[in-house]
């Protein structure tokens, strides 16, 4: 009987997937209760071509890899989807990534909510079965997309869910911001 452990297989991610995982971990390092954070995405080769001064920072990076560039000064809004729908990106931006925290409640918790959005948010935030989650949604102009979901309750890097359609509304809004 051998005492060696079997190697653990790691899923192979696309450059977008790798970028999304790295960015999610970067955001997670800042803790919870953060405002939404928006990132422009570009391949490393395009970044180097457009900004040669980044050569030191990108030294050794895969040219086909994707880097996330945080966009400072994102305005506060009551509807992130609406705000994203008003954004337009220059052609150099190959994709966009959003990190946002949300409250998730069972469907029945949304019955009989107050009409006021502020009061409804307070009722949902106080619900005993609420769950805090952070979504990272990334899309490219070519249509590739990925979503990551981290629950506050299971706040560990190896417990982040990955899928294509975890947040379809945010995916659609980000895709719309990339359309000409």
BAGUVO-375059 format. One record per residue: x, y, z of N, C-alpha, C, O in turn. Coordinates in steps of 0.2 Angstrom, whole numbers, padded with zeros to 4 digits, always signed. Layout:
<pts>
XYZXYZXYZXYZ/...
</pts>
This chain:
<pts>
+0004-0006+0000+0000+0000+0000+0004+0006+0000+0009+0007+0004/+0003+0011-0005+0007+0017-0005+0005+0022-0001-0001+0023+0000/+0009+0026+0002+0007+0032+0006+0007+0038+0002+0005+0043+0005/+0008+0038-0005+0007+0044-0009+0000+0045-0010-0004+0040-0011/-0002+0051-0010-0008+0053-0012-0009+0054-0019-0004+0056-0023/-0015+0052-0022-0017+0053-0029-0017+0061-0030-0019+0065-0026/-0014+0063-0036-0015+0070-0038-0022+0072-0039-0026+0068-0041/-0024+0078-0037-0030+0081-0037-0031+0084-0044-0027+0089-0046/-0036+0082-0048-0037+0085-0054-0040+0092-0053-0045+0093-0050/-0038+0097-0057-0040+0104-0057-0044+0105-0063-0041+0103-0069/-0050+0108-0063-0053+0110-0070-0049+0115-0074-0046+0119-0071/-0049+0114-0080-0045+0118-0085-0050+0124-0086-0056+0122-0089/-0048+0130-0085-0052+0135-0087-0050+0139-0093-0044+0139-0094/-0054+0143-0096-0052+0147-0102-0048+0153-0099-0049+0154-0093/-0045+0157-0103-0042+0163-0100-0047+0168-0097-0046+0171-0092/-0054+0168-0099-0059+0172-0095-0060+0169-0089-0061+0172-0084/-0061+0162-0088-0062+0159-0082-0056+0160-0077-0058+0161-0071/-0050+0159-0079-0044+0161-0075-0045+0168-0072-0043+0169-0066/-0046+0173-0077-0046+0180-0075-0052+0181-0070-0051+0184-0065/-0058+0178-0071-0064+0178-0066-0062+0176-0059-0063+0179-0054/-0059+0170-0059-0057+0167-0053-0052+0171-0049-0053+0172-0043/-0047+0174-0053-0042+0178-0050-0045+0184-0047-0043+0187-0041/-0049+0187-0051-0052+0194-0049-0057+0192-0043-0058+0197-0038/-0061+0187-0043-0065+0185-0037-0061+0185-0031-0063+0187-0026/-0056+0181-0031-0051+0181-0025-0049+0187-0023-0048+0189-0017/-0047+0192-0028-0044+0198-0026-0050+0202-0023-0048+0205-0018/-0056+0202-0025-0062+0205-0022-0063+0202-0015-0064+0206-0010/-0063+0196-0015-0064+0192-0008-0059+0194-0003-0061+0194+0003/-0053+0196-0005-0048+0198+0000-0050+0204+0004-0047+0205+0009/-0054+0208+0001-0057+0214+0004-0062+0213+0009-0065+0218+0011/-0065+0207+0010-0070+0206+0014-0077+0207+0011-0078+0208+0005/-0082+0207+0016-0089+0208+0014-0091+0215+0015-0088+0219+0017/-0097+0216+0012-0100+0223+0013-0097+0228+0008-0096+0234+0010/-0095+0226+0002-0092+0231-0002-0097+0233-0007-0102+0230-0009/-0096+0239-0010-0100+0241-0016-0098+0237-0022-0093+0234-0022/-0103+0238-0027-0101+0234-0033-0094+0237-0036-0093+0243-0035/-0091+0232-0039-0084+0234-0042-0084+0232-0050-0086+0226-0051/-0082+0236-0054-0083+0235-0061-0076+0235-0064-0071+0239-0062/-0074+0230-0069-0068+0229-0072-0068+0229-0079-0073+0225-0082/-0064+0232-0083-0063+0231-0090-0058+0225-0091-0054+0224-0087/-0060+0221-0096-0055+0216-0098-0052+0216-0104-0055+0219-0109/-0046+0214-0104-0042+0215-0111-0036+0209-0110-0034+0207-0105/-0035+0207-0116-0029+0202-0116-0023+0205-0115-0022+0211-0116/-0018+0201-0112-0012+0204-0110-0008+0206-0116-0005+0211-0116/-0009+0203-0122-0005+0205-0128-0008+0212-0130-0004+0216-0132/-0014+0213-0130-0017+0220-0132-0015+0225-0127-0014+0231-0129/-0015+0223-0120-0013+0228-0115-0005+0230-0117-0004+0236-0116/-0001+0226-0118+0006+0227-0120+0006+0231-0126+0010+0236-0126/+0003+0230-0131+0003+0234-0137+0000+0241-0136+0003+0246-0139/-0005+0242-0132-0008+0248-0131-0004+0252-0125-0004+0258-0126/-0001+0249-0121+0002+0252-0115+0009+0249-0114+0010+0245-0109/+0014+0250-0118+0021+0247-0117+0024+0248-0110+0028+0244-0108/+0022+0253-0106+0024+0254-0099+0022+0249-0095+0025+0248-0089/+0017+0244-0097+0015+0239-0092+0019+0233-0093+0018+0228-0090/+0025+0233-0097+0029+0227-0098+0032+0224-0092+0032+0218-0091/+0034+0228-0087+0036+0225-0081+0031+0222-0077+0032+0216-0074/+0025+0225-0077+0019+0221-0073+0017+0215-0076+0015+0210-0073/+0017+0215-0083+0015+0209-0087+0021+0204-0089+0019+0199-0092/+0027+0205-0086+0032+0201-0088+0031+0194-0086+0029+0192-0080/+0031+0189-0090+0030+0182-0089+0023+0180-0089+0021+0174-0089/+0018+0185-0090+0011+0183-0091+0010+0180-0098+0013+0182-0103/+0005+0176-0098+0003+0173-0104+0000+0178-0109-0005+0181-0107/+0003+0179-0115+0000+0184-0119-0007+0183-0121-0011+0188-0122/-0010+0177-0121-0017+0176-0122-0021+0176-0116-0027+0176-0116/-0018+0177-0110-0022+0178-0104-0025+0184-0104-0024+0189-0108/-0030+0185-0099-0034+0191-0099-0033+0194-0092-0033+0191-0087/-0032+0201-0092-0031+0205-0086-0038+0209-0085-0041+0211-0090/-0039+0210-0079-0045+0214-0077-0042+0221-0074-0037+0221-0070/-0045+0226-0076-0043+0233-0075-0049+0237-0071-0054+0238-0074/-0048+0238-0064-0054+0240-0061-0055+0247-0063-0051+0252-0064/-0062+0249-0063-0064+0255-0065-0066+0259-0059-0071+0257-0056/-0063+0264-0057-0064+0268-0051-0070+0273-0052-0072+0274-0058/-0073+0274-0047-0079+0280-0047-0085+0277-0050-0089+0281-0053/-0087+0271-0049-0093+0268-0051-0099+0272-0047-0099+0272-0041/-0104+0275-0051-0109+0279-0048-0114+0274-0044-0115+0268-0046/-0116+0276-0038-0121+0273-0034-0128+0273-0038-0130+0278-0041/-0131+0267-0038-0138+0267-0042-0142+0262-0038-0140+0257-0035/-0149+0263-0039-0153+0258-0036-0154+0252-0041-0157+0247-0039/-0152+0253-0047-0153+0247-0052-0147+0246-0056-0145+0250-0061/-0143+0242-0054-0136+0241-0057-0137+0239-0064-0133+0241-0069/-0142+0235-0066-0144+0232-0073-0145+0239-0077-0143+0239-0083/-0149+0243-0075-0150+0249-0079-0144+0254-0080-0143+0256-0085/-0140+0254-0075-0134+0258-0075-0129+0255-0080-0126+0258-0084/-0129+0248-0080-0124+0245-0085-0127+0245-0092-0123+0246-0097/-0133+0246-0093-0136+0247-0099-0135+0253-0102-0135+0254-0109/-0132+0258-0098-0131+0265-0101-0123+0265-0102-0121+0270-0105/-0119+0260-0101-0112+0260-0102-0110+0259-0109-0114+0255-0112/-0105+0261-0111-0102+0260-0118-0094+0259-0117-0091+0263-0113/-0092+0254-0120-0084+0253-0119-0081+0254-0126-0084+0252-0131/-0075+0256-0126-0071+0257-0132-0069+0250-0135-0069+0245-0131/-0067+0250-0141-0066+0244-0144-0060+0240-0141-0060+0234-0141/-0055+0243-0138-0050+0240-0134-0052+0236-0128-0048+0231-0127/-0058+0237-0126-0060+0233-0120-0064+0227-0123-0068+0227-0127/-0061+0221-0122-0063+0215-0124-0069+0212-0120-0072+0207-0123/-0069+0214-0114-0075+0211-0110-0075+0215-0104-0072+0220-0103/-0080+0213-0100-0081+0217-0094-0083+0212-0088-0086+0207-0089/-0081+0214-0082-0083+0209-0076-0086+0214-0071-0083+0219-0069/-0091+0211-0067-0094+0215-0062-0094+0210-0056-0095+0204-0056/-0092+0213-0050-0092+0209-0043-0097+0213-0039-0097+0219-0038/-0102+0210-0037-0108+0213-0033-0111+0208-0028-0111+0202-0029/-0112+0211-0022-0115+0207-0017-0123+0208-0017-0126+0213-0019/-0126+0202-0016-0133+0202-0016-0136+0198-0010-0132+0194-0007/-0142+0199-0008-0146+0195-0003-0150+0190-0007-0154+0192-0011/-0150+0184-0005-0154+0179-0007-0159+0176-0002-0156+0175+0004/-0165+0176-0004-0170+0173+0001-0174+0168-0002-0174+0168-0008/-0178+0164+0002-0182+0159-0001-0188+0163-0005-0190+0168-0003/-0190+0160-0011-0195+0163-0015-0201+0166-0010-0204+0171-0012/-0204+0162-0006-0209+0164-0002-0208+0170+0003-0213+0174+0005/-0202+0172+0004-0200+0178+0007-0202+0184+0004-0203+0190+0006/-0203+0184-0003-0204+0189-0007-0212+0191-0008-0214+0196-0011/-0216+0187-0004-0223+0188-0004-0225+0193+0001-0222+0194+0006/-0230+0197-0001-0232+0203+0003-0227+0208+0006-0227+0210+0011/-0222+0209+0001-0217+0214+0003-0220+0221+0002-0225+0222-0001/-0218+0226+0006-0220+0233+0006-0219+0236-0001-0214+0233-0005/-0223+0241-0003-0222+0244-0010-0215+0248-0011-0212+0248-0016/-0213+0251-0005-0207+0255-0006-0201+0250-0006-0200+0246-0002/-0197+0252-0011-0191+0248-0012-0186+0248-0006-0183+0243-0005/-0186+0253-0003-0182+0254+0003-0184+0250+0009-0181+0246+0012/-0191+0250+0010-0194+0246+0015-0194+0238+0013-0192+0234+0018/-0195+0237+0007-0194+0230+0005-0187+0227+0006-0186+0221+0008/-0182+0231+0005-0175+0229+0006-0174+0228+0013-0170+0223+0015/-0177+0232+0017-0176+0231+0025-0179+0225+0027-0176+0221+0031/-0185+0223+0024-0188+0217+0026-0184+0211+0024-0183+0206+0028/-0182+0211+0018-0178+0205+0015-0171+0205+0019-0169+0199+0021/-0168+0210+0021-0162+0210+0024-0163+0207+0031-0158+0204+0034/-0168+0208+0034-0170+0206+0041-0172+0198+0041-0173+0195+0046/-0174+0196+0035-0177+0189+0035-0172+0184+0038-0166+0184+0037/-0175+0179+0042-0170+0174+0045-0167+0169+0041-0162+0166+0043/-0170+0168+0035-0167+0163+0030-0163+0167+0025-0161+0164+0020/-0161+0173+0026-0157+0177+0020-0150+0174+0020-0147+0171+0025/-0147+0174+0014-0140+0172+0013-0137+0178+0009-0140+0180+0004/-0131+0180+0011-0127+0185+0008-0123+0181+0003-0119+0176+0004/-0123+0183-0003-0118+0181-0009-0115+0186-0012-0117+0192-0012/-0109+0184-0015-0105+0189-0020-0105+0185-0027-0103+0180-0027/-0108+0189-0031-0108+0187-0038-0102+0190-0042-0101+0196-0041/-0099+0186-0046-0094+0189-0051-0096+0186-0058-0097+0180-0059/-0098+0191-0062-0100+0190-0069-0096+0193-0074-0094+0199-0073/-0093+0189-0078-0089+0191-0083-0091+0189-0090-0093+0183-0091/-0090+0194-0095-0092+0192-0102-0087+0195-0107-0084+0200-0105/-0086+0192-0112-0082+0194-0118-0086+0196-0124-0092+0194-0124/-0084+0201-0128-0087+0203-0134-0089+0197-0139-0094+0197-0142/-0085+0191-0138-0087+0186-0143-0092+0181-0140-0094+0176-0143/-0095+0183-0134-0101+0179-0131-0099+0175-0125-0103+0173-0122/-0092+0173-0124-0091+0169-0119-0093+0173-0112-0092+0179-0112/-0095+0169-0108-0097+0171-0101-0096+0166-0096-0095+0160-0097/-0095+0169-0090-0094+0165-0084-0097+0168-0078-0096+0174-0077/-0100+0165-0073-0102+0167-0067-0099+0164-0061-0098+0157-0061/-0097+0167-0056-0095+0164-0049-0099+0166-0044-0102+0172-0044/-0101+0162-0039-0105+0164-0033-0101+0161-0027-0100+0155-0026/-0100+0166-0022-0097+0165-0016-0102+0166-0010-0105+0172-0011/-0104+0162-0006-0108+0163+0000-0104+0165+0006-0099+0162+0007/-0107+0170+0009-0104+0172+0015-0103+0167+0020-0098+0166+0024/-0108+0163+0020-0109+0157+0025-0103+0152+0024-0101+0148+0028/-0101+0151+0018-0096+0146+0016-0090+0150+0012-0089+0149+0006/-0087+0155+0016-0082+0160+0013-0075+0157+0012-0071+0158+0016/-0075+0152+0007-0068+0149+0006-0067+0148-0002-0072+0147-0005/-0061+0149-0004-0060+0149-0011-0062+0143-0014-0064+0143-0020/-0062+0137-0011-0063+0131-0014-0071+0129-0014-0073+0124-0015/-0075+0134-0011-0082+0133-0011-0086+0138-0015-0092+0140-0014/-0082+0141-0020-0085+0146-0025-0089+0142-0031-0085+0138-0034/-0095+0143-0032-0099+0140-0037-0097+0143-0044-0096+0149-0044/-0096+0139-0049-0095+0142-0056-0100+0139-0061-0101+0133-0061/-0102+0144-0065-0107+0142-0070-0108+0147-0075-0105+0152-0075/-0112+0145-0080-0113+0150-0086-0119+0154-0085-0119+0160-0087/-0124+0152-0081-0130+0156-0081-0133+0157-0074-0139+0157-0072/-0128+0158-0069-0130+0159-0062-0134+0166-0061-0138+0167-0057/-0132+0171-0065-0135+0178-0065-0137+0180-0072-0133+0185-0074/-0142+0177-0075-0144+0179-0082-0145+0186-0083-0143+0189-0088/-0148+0190-0078-0150+0197-0079-0143+0201-0080-0143+0206-0084/-0138+0199-0075-0132+0203-0075-0128+0201-0082-0125+0206-0084/-0128+0195-0084-0125+0193-0090-0128+0197-0096-0124+0200-0100/-0134+0198-0096-0137+0201-0102-0135+0209-0101-0134+0212-0107/-0135+0212-0095-0134+0219-0095-0127+0220-0097-0125+0225-0100/-0122+0216-0095-0115+0217-0096-0114+0216-0104-0110+0220-0107/-0117+0211-0107-0117+0210-0114-0119+0216-0118-0116+0218-0123/-0125+0219-0115-0127+0225-0119-0122+0231-0118-0122+0235-0123/-0119+0231-0113-0114+0237-0112-0108+0236-0117-0104+0241-0119/-0107+0230-0120-0102+0229-0125-0104+0230-0132-0100+0230-0137/-0111+0230-0133-0113+0231-0140-0112+0238-0143-0112+0243-0140/-0110+0238-0150-0109+0244-0153-0115+0248-0154-0115+0254-0157/
</pts>
